[in-house]
Amino acid sequence: MFDAKRLTLLAAPVLSAAIFVGAASAADNPQEGKPTMEEKAWLSHGFTETQRQSIRAACQWGIENKFIPGGSLLLIHRGETVFREGFGVADLKTGRPFAAGAPCWIASITKPHTSTLMAMLAERGKLSLDDPIAKYLPSFTGVAIRDKGPASRQPKVRELLSHTAGCPGKKAFASGQWQIKQDGTLAEMVADMSRQGLAAEPGTAFAYATVGYRMAERIAEIVTGKEFAALMEEALLRPIGATTATFRPSKELIAKMPAAYDRKPDGLVPLDSSARLEAASSPLSAPGSLIATVDDVGRFLLLHRNKGVVDGKRLVAAESLQALYKPWRATGAGYGLGFNILKTGPNGVGVRIRHTGGAGTFAQLDFENDVIIVLFTQVSGARIAPFREQVLKAIVSVFAPNDRPAPESPDREGE
């Protein structure tokens, strides 16, 4: 049942952060030495200090084994924040602590936000997820499958969100077979995609890529008459209280972001921050450009946990959200509309959903155990799977001791 008091607690403008070894200075925690409200909630939910320390130790393991310089972790149990901490450093050069509320590039965790927004637009009658995309993107009328002639039918809007529209995937782009226009307006980019053609018949195969989400983004702009970044903030981010989340970070926000790294055999290598921010602020917002905090993503997952209700008011119907949690046949197993589906219930709807991001970000909602996990670093995601597995094992041992963390699946999850 929705608990407005708990959601209000999470959505408070200032949240004190419990910080452990190497995570932050005393200035970040003015009541240092006193239990934070998260620590009090942890104990009130029946967990022990030993269990909390086991999660902290798993985070520290990633630092000691040079997978990451630092990160932030948010755990919400039964709608209430029970763990919210930063650990390690945000910048190896300066030693700046990685704050619990540090804004990060969340990369492909943007996709669940986008699919949720599209579900909201469908509920409001702006579009139908079963519409052929040419209804909104006329240049796709008669679209062909490369080297095979016209497609048997049009891709549907929902297939853009499940990566089953027949668009070229990561492997096709990596091979150089598709060269999509990267400059100009989003409308020009989408038109170029139609000229490039599809890689497979719509609805027949899963191919993880950003292309379908770029097309969905353009459709959202067409049916609302609003630029996508502004639409996302107005319709979803601000109503749920994600006040930091943005596609267009200010200079002040950028200054608070942790440095980005890649993990190489000889250690952590800094990435070009200007190139990263240029990618994050490109017009291709829907696939993976959001800047957000763990609190912002926690509020987003609370929207789903609370079946579409925020502060006692319904933002979207529960049925509209549940439609996102159903794995589609063409994905094999594991991907719905913007979510990786780890486990389904008897009705075929996901009861454990997640998405990862190539920037080293992770977000999961477990309906069965009523646990939300948001874990951020800013190290290329595919390089840090052992660290993430270590943290998840520690979390599962506390909240769901009879379960096992789902195995890593990059192609399904967005690395």
C-alpha positions, 0 to 999 in steps of 0.5 A: 500500500502506498505510504505518503509519509515515506515517499515524502521522507525520501523526497525531502529537499535535503537528505542527510548522508551516512558516509563510511571510510573515505566517502566524505568529510564531516561537512557532508554530515553535520551530525557526525557520530549521531545515527542518521535517519537512514541508520535509524530506519535500518534498525527499525526495519529489523536489520543489524549493524553487522548486516549493514557493515557487510554491504559497506565491506562489499563497496569497499572491496570494489575500491580495494580491488581497483574496480572503482574509485568510489560510488553511491548506494541507495536502498529503499525497503518497504517504501522507506530509505534504509541505506543512503551512503557515498563511498570512496572518492569522486576524483582520484586526482583531487581526492574529492569524496564521492557524495551520496547525492552526487549527480551522475550520468546514468546512461541507459537507465534513461531508457526506463524513464523514456518507456515510462513517459511513452506509457503515460503519453499512450494513457493520455491518448497522445499515441498508441504503443501498437501504432505503426511508427509511420503514423508519426514518422512518414519517412518510414512508410515502405521501409526496407530491410537492407539487401532484402527489400520492403519489410512485411509490415511497419515496426510498432511503437512498442517494438522501438522500446523493446529493441525488437523493431528490426533496427540495427543493434550494437554489433551492426553499428560496431561493424560499420554497416550502418552510419547514421547521421550524428549532427543536425536535428533529431528530425534529420537523424530519424529521417536518415535512419529511414533511408538506412533501412532495417536490419531485420523484420519487425518483431522477429529479433532482439537487437539492443541499440539506441536507434529505436529510442531515438525514434520514440523520442521523435514520436513523443515530440511530434505528438506533444509539440514539445522538445523531449528534454522539456517534456520529460522534466514536465511530465515525469521528473518534476512530478515525482520529485526528481528535482536534480535530474536533467538532460541539460546540466548547469555549470554548477551541477557539472562541477559536482559530478564525479570524474569518469573512468575506464578500467584497464588492465593497468588500472583506472584511466580518466575519460575525457569529461568534455566528450562525456558531457557532450554525449550526455547533452546531445539531442539524442536524449531518450536512449541515455543522456540523463544526469541524476542522483541516486535519489532521483532514480529512487523516486522514479522506482518508487513511482513504479513500486507505488503503482503510479501514485506520488504523494497520494495522487495518481500520476499514471495507471498501474496497468500502464506501468505493468505493461512495461514489465512483460518480456516480449517473445522476440527478446528471447527472455529478459527484456520488456519495454525499457526494463530488463525482466529478471523474474516474472510472476504467475501472470507473466508480468515482471516481479523483479526489474532492472536496468544498467547503464554503460556509465557504471550505473544500476537500478533495480526494483524487486516487488516480491521483497519490496526492495529498491537498489540504486548503485552509481559509479562513473566507471565504464559499466562492462568493466566493473561486473565483479564489483557489482556482483559483490555488492548485490550478493551482500544486499541479497543476503540481507533482504532476500537470503533465499534468492540469488542475484541475477547473472550479468547480461550486458546485451539485455541490460544496456552496457 
